[in-house]
Amino acid sequence: MATVAPARVRGGQGVAIVLLVLALLVGLAAYALVGLGFAGTVPTDVAEYGLGMAALAFGAWGVVRWRAPDADPVILPTVVALNGIGLAMIYRLDLSYEARGRSSYGFADKQLAWTAISMVLAMALLIVLRDHRTLRRYTYTAMVASLVLLMLPLVPGIGHTVNGAQIWIRIGPAGLQPAELAKITLAVFFAGYLVTNRDTLALAGPSLLGLRLPRARDLGPIIVVWAVSLAVLVLQSDLGTSLLLFGLFVGMLYLATERVSWVLIGLGMFAGGAAVIATVVPHVHARFDVWLHAMDDDVFNKAVGGSGQLVRGLFGMASGGLFGTGWGEGRPYLVPYAESDFIVASLGEELGLTGLLAILVLMTILVHRGMRAAIGVRDGFGKLLAGGLAFLIALQVFVVVGGVTRLIPLTGLTTPFLAYGGSSLLANWLIVALLLRISDDARRPAPAVRTTAPTPGIGTPAIPADGAAHAPAAGPGDDDQPTQVVGRVP
């Protein structure tokens, strides 16, 4: 497996501070503009809010500077900006809910608390995990943990059903979606499994019409993951999680083997399974019915499971136009669950197509930096883990935006870092910590190689006359085969 060899690079700390200040200003300006647009005055607690977010952001930067000094300087500011925009939008919706006498509001305070918890736990992970390759030792432990997390909502007494999907567990006042954490443990398992078996999966098998097909016995893992995804879909009526988990595996399988046949087989298996399940599971059937017939009167006017939420979201984005109505001046509160499932529609209405595209550009930057870390890191496990986690964020954003814009059926997933939801926010901040850890290893300069050879003698290996340096032997946790060095990280 080829990689890009890091050379001595700037630590990027000056760049990181400038970008972090800009990210904080984006979130703080959004918070202030919400108050100006809604009530004509800046919120009275804007200074406290700004100081609190600055303390969290610069505290996280301090931990990164301490434990991962060579980490990518763009990742943390990008996530802080996205988190700040999400908090401002949730606060804006809270103001509308409170003004209209709704009993359920106060989401912004809860999201702010979850932001603090998530950032602290993410930095704790960065401190504890000194080398990402340590996770490879727990490949099958991660698999067992994933299965337990996925099945927890089915346990009587703690499982909880919301809007037809049994994806929550609730212990006292605390609620959690275990599948959000399962996607991280599954990424660890897939990376560990695929880095061990990638040669067999990539090279063995017959060729048909230019595609190298996998052998029948190599289809076992993908069939197992396919079955688990369909089990989640049937037992929990959760289309989004099953799509995310199966898509993660197929995406990482392609990263490991570079075989298009695996992608085609995976897409075919999921599409076929979902089509069959949609005919027998009422909740999933309703999702497809809303997608295909959203504008029909009988579907729109359904009291439960209709297309009212989707259509109102579409009309809200249409009313926003190119530049939006402005912070606090739209009516996103007309859409049910505007703070969570449909926060993309809320942002599209008040920031317009321009603002929404800017947010998607930030998401793209985050995914790009994750993929860049995957290219730069020197071990196969790190490559697959970073690539899989970056792909996971991209896939989740695509699924959410595709559902809100009626490109694909609604899935109930939340937009990373923007939507209300403690489980999602925590899981995505932990993903950021892992990407920071891997990017630190990717950008860290390799040990210097001696360019002048001593006089060859007994027990002294000679360096070839052309001056070429061979790759060092694989260390603990590295791949069995050494990595070929072909370039450098700019």
C-alpha positions, 0 to 999 in steps of 0.5 A: 500500500503506497502512501505519502511520506511527510516531510518537515512541515510547519506546526500550523499553530498560528494558522489554527489560532487565526482559524479558531478565532474566525470560527468563534466569530462566525458562531457568535455573530450568528447568535447575535444576529438571531437576537437582532432579527427576532427581537431587534436587540442583541441577546443579553447573555451574548458576552457570557456565551462568547466567553464560554465557547471561547474557553471550550474552543481554546481549551480544546486547542490547548489539548491538541497542541499538547498531545497532537502538535502536528495534527491538521490545524483546519479540523478543529476550527471547521468543527467549531464553526459548524457547532456554533452555527447549529447552536445559533439556529437551535436558539433561534427556534427556541425563541419562536417556540417560547413566543408561541407558548409551546411546552417543549423548548429550551433545546439550545441550553441542552445542546450547549451542555452537550457541546461542552460534554462532547468536547471534553470527552473528545479531548479526553480520548485524544489524551488517553489514545496516544497511538491510533494503532492501539485500536487494532488490538481491539478489532473483534472487541469492537465488533462485539461492542457494536452488536451490543450497542445496536441491540440495546434499544430492543431490550425491554425496560430501557428500549424506547420508540420515537416516531415509529423507530425503536432506536433509543434507550432511556434510563431515568431522565437520560436518553441515548441513541446507541447506534451513534456510538456503534458507527465508531466501533464498527469503523474500528472493526471494519478497519482491523478486519479489512487491513488483515484480509485486503489482499484476499478480497482484492486479488482473488476471484473470477473476472466477468465483463471487466469486473473482478468478482469476489469468491463465494467464501469472501462474500461472507463478511458482506453478507453478515453486515447486510443481514445485520443492517436488514435486522436493524431495519426490520426490528427497529424500523430504522432506515437511516442507521441500516443505510449508514452502517451498510454504506460504511462497510461498503465504502471501507471495502472499496478503500481497502480493495479498490474494486468497483465490483464490491460497490455494485454488489453492495448497492444491489444487495441493500437496494434489493433488501430495502425494497423487500422490507419496504413492502412488509414493514409499515414504518419503512413503507410509509417513508417510501410512500412519502418520498414518492407521493409527497404532493398528494393530498391524501398523503399530505393530510395524514395525521401520522406519517404523512408528508406535511413535514417534508413539504413544509420544509421544501416550501421553507427552503423555497421561500428562503431563495438565494440569500435567505430571509435572514436570521430570526426572520423566517418561519422554520418553526412551522416544520415539525422537528425543525431543530433536529431532523429538519435543521437543514431546511431551517438553515436553508430558509433563513440563510438561503441557498448561498448560506446552505452551500457555505455550510456544505463547503465546511462539511466538505473541508472536514471530509477532505481533511480526514481523507488527507490524513488517510493518505498521509498516515503510514499504516494501513489500519490508520488509512482505513480508519481515517478514510472510513470516518471521513466517509461516514461524515460525508455519507450522513450529510448526503443522506440527510440533505438528500432526504430533506430535498426529496432526492431519497426517502427521509431516514431520520438521521441528524446533520453532524454538528448542526442538529439538536441531539446529544448522542449525535454530537458526542459521537461526531466529536469523538470522530473528530478526536480520532481524525486529529490523532491520525492526522498528527501521525500523518503529518509528523515527520518520519525519522531522519535517514542517514544519507552517508554510509560508513565503510562497509564491514563485518556486521555493517550493512552497506547503503546502495550506491544510488543513495536510496533508503529502504522503508523501515521494518514494520513495527508493532501494530503496523501491517505485515508488509512495509509501506512504500514511500512515494512523496511528501505532505505539503 
